[in-house]
Amino acid sequence: MISKSKIKLIRSLETKKGREKLKLFVAEGPKIVDDLIHAKFELEELYEDIEDIKKISFLQHPQRKLGVFKLKINQELRIHFDKELILALDGIQDPGNLGTIIRIADWFGIKHIICSEETADCWNPKVVQATMGSIARVQIHYQNLISFINSLPSDYPIYGTLLNGENIYNENLSNTGLIIMGNEGKGISPLIKDRVTKKLLIPNFSHQESKAESLNVAVATAIVCSEFRRNKI
């Protein structure tokens, strides 16, 4: 039986402050836990008794495996700029969106995501859950985006989705480059927007007078990544 002190400790990992203090995070569900173990994340504790899990789970419907893992911090940023497509997230706030974007990156073979310092914490239990194990395979780096962009080769393509961009379906997209996705409500921030060298637009095909004003950022990310990978395999 799990102790009260252990329950309190694990429950504290719901907050970023708790995770940073203990250098731990929680993953729930057999697939996510097994993917993290396979990816050599250091397992601190494993729970498989459903009654214990119910006391510490962050899910509405607890699953039969919960792992407490050590945080991977200060991962070295090793990117082959001449070979890789990279995602950059400028102030993504919703944990579900962030987790889904990580899963999308995994699906489209994007190994690195550069997150602004204002982006949600990728070790939030809701983010980890939404990745469905993809967080084990995609490296997440938190950096000052302006400084990161300034460190890129001068001819490196920097893409961004903007209302004054070119129709993405008509563009010749490269195999390499940085794709910037902006905040759910504000889009790409002005300073980052000034660094975009290739502006893209996902057009709205609706002819109705009343129509959607925008796409969910995770949906938009999936469309953009799909276009970059189309006919390039």
Steps between C-alpha positions, in 0.01 A plus 500: 500500500630841402578734790342841557838668469560331164155605378576859600837489323358366174204737506747789531632407154187647346662844533806629321643615834465148641658341193794738501556455872502118488634465143223248431194467277206260467395289201182293493388206290687187383600639160639831623685341793645225281605748230687710756674196646598387149640849432727465807319746724599423858209340683478605863186305596246279325143440618282222360247450780184675380390591855830678563486665159152639568645692796775668297366516145435831325257333259124484527523132408829363642688238300681192628852639488650819640866593494694769681804595292800725544489815291733524206641849538759700307492266201776594259367667188649303211327589176622430148371820343575383147285187546220573747162666521447663841189626678503814715211584732447863589295513821279192465302498826252214490647167626276302266620697199864461599466126554321456167769703320770276648306198371470664157873567490568135579263388221670721242854411606588831664750429776535842662253759627631836620261654753499861608539559872129595510384166358329251735719249685532181295518287819155608615298175545240624249771562240666163559162326469410683178827394334397131527866406545647730235676704768737204528619556142487878444752724674351817650728799558400819683691804377472867425361475146656824380845386612447158343390647167795742503733201541372332183693511171415823314344313207297259714130509402269624777134425434198643678123483447371855458187662358708678235684181403503310171260211446685200647353267235672698224842526664813296434594403855847385600615191689671718759409813688337636814119500517364748758153448645354779712289547810140377493350849520772744393685300236870558442635784714618818316873452567491140377277595205772740380739205475273295272649479150229286339141589589237229453121502507259211547207631293139488613288322239162584652272723289252562779455852631548372855802270530781395731749779566796274567627145544604336823881528517551123524278444193689773314832338597384167360400659168828688471714197584304286257564746216872509576520120488273448200685359197830520686533142623 
